[in-house]
Amino acid sequence: MDLDRKKLAVLDLTHGGISISKCLAAAGSEVTGIDVYGTVEPGTLLELEDKYRIHCSKTSLPVSGFDILVAPVHLDSTYPMLVEARTQGKKILSHHEIVGEILKGDSRLSDIKTVEVTGVKAKTSTASLLADMLSRQFEVVLHTSRGLEYWKAGTSSLIYRGLSITPGSILVAVEKAFKAGFRPNFFVFEISIGGTGTADLGILTTLSPDYGIANNKALASEAKLQLIRHAEPGSTLLINAGAEKALKAAKTTETKVLTFKDPFIAELSITPDQVADFVLETGLKPEALAVSSELEMLSSPSGLSESANLSGSSRSTNLSDSSKSAGSPELQASPMSSDSGIRFMHKEKEIFSASLRPGYNISAYRTAFVAASAAALELGIDPEAIISVIEGFKGLSGRMQEREMNGISLIDNSNSGMDILSAEKALEHALLKKKDEKKEGIILVLGEEASQVCEGLPPELVQCFVEKFGRKCRQVILVGERMKAVAGENISYAQDLPEGLSKALGFAEDEDIILSSVKCFR
């Protein structure tokens, strides 16, 4: 698509629109940025005007003066400029699509393979595991909600921290990687709500639980199908075998389609003729199923199953980098064990088996194990390297890691992608741990550090959670200003995660479990 000398309006400067606008302006387009949420600082808008020649507005403008509108998939479809553009037949591109066009024009990427990972769950863990696997034979730059990292030979170094996973952030990630002097064999991008259409390999982890976007006028699952509908002919798609909607869309593409299945992750029902290419096999303890069933009977299909997702180098020798937050109590690795191993199958033939280390809940990583392993095999990685990564894996910080905090057992599930369903699964795991290890009680730390982190954690869902599951916890500490609206028994409040953990330590006794489920950047 020729964007040179085109007049473009980029809607939403808050979620990646600024980087998109800068790239378009640098390519010769006449760009106007629309701050649809009114959240961009005046000084930033002035800089865009003066330094980058990008016109800026905090209000809607007539669309007659533009050739193309660029809008994020999560913007309300009734936004005045979108309504007017549809009426006048103006071209509207998503942020994902325009980023794809920009990437296609970047000659520096011509010899570099790219992988994009999207979905509701397991995006970060899938991308991170895959980067480690690829790094055993190649050089990799990984961009996830954990940060921008360079991977080689199983070791990572931090390039930059603080980017979101909006499509516009890919442009920043690429620029920062090149500016730092890296020329990797692979870029691996975690991306929210879709794909750019430029990936050599696109991975869809899950489509469920689905949720509303664009002021609940659209479904996130439809937006995520951009990964498939915009895929380059000749590229490869790796899709969860239970994502029926995605598989149907893939039939209309000129791509190689591979499927994977985690038999313990419920997407949609899979019919007998839908045999997945790659399957993960692992055991579940009967007690786990019993606890899961108990929680499922208590949970509300219309409430707790919603997702709230939107949207100098330091050395690390594995994926479980767990640098301490300022003011946080001391954390130590937990000696507790996890399930013993997994078997990885391709077309009903075992490719490899791997034993698993203790210290994290493997049920939170099953989708990532199978998706990352399948992708690594497709990209030419030896099974021995994949086994080495899986057997050395300790879990990702804030994603169902088991640790000790000042001698008290801690299940750490605090991260930017945490939602109410994740909190439910974490409580399920804590209850099982309590039963297995004869622990006394659970101290739950739940909430958000900032309501704008991936749309925050809706207080109404937290209220529902507390009403249904609060009695299973000896104490509930709610984090964040908005959580003060939530009421219940045995509840106290904290401003942020460090304060919440400190309060939890004050309530906890030696044989208790502290469960941390706070939506926050780590």
Secondary structure, DSSP 8 states (H G I E B T S, - for coil): ---TT-EEEEE-STTTHHHHHHHHHHTT-EEEEE-TTS-S-HHHHHHHHHHH--EEESS---GGG-SEEEE-TTS-TTSHHHHHHHHHT-EEEEHHHHHHHHHHT-GGGTT-EEEEEESSSSHHHHHHHHHHHHHTTSEEEEEETTEEEEEETTEEEEEE-----SHHHHHHHHHHHHHTT---SEEEEE-SSS--S--SEEEE----S--EETTTTEEHHHHHTHHHHT--TT-EEEEETT-HHHHHHHTTSSSEEEEEE-TTS-SS---TT---SEEEE----HHHHHHHHHHHHHS-TTTTT---------EESSTT-----TT---EEE-------EEEEEETTEEEEEEE--SSB-GGGTHHHHHHHHHHHHHTT--HHHHHHHHHH---BTTBSEEEEETTEEEEE--BTT--HHHHHHHHHHHHHHHHHTT---EEEEEEES-TTGGG---HHHHHHHHHHHGGGSSEEEEESGGGGG---TTEEEESSHHHHHHHHHHH--TT-EEEEEEE---
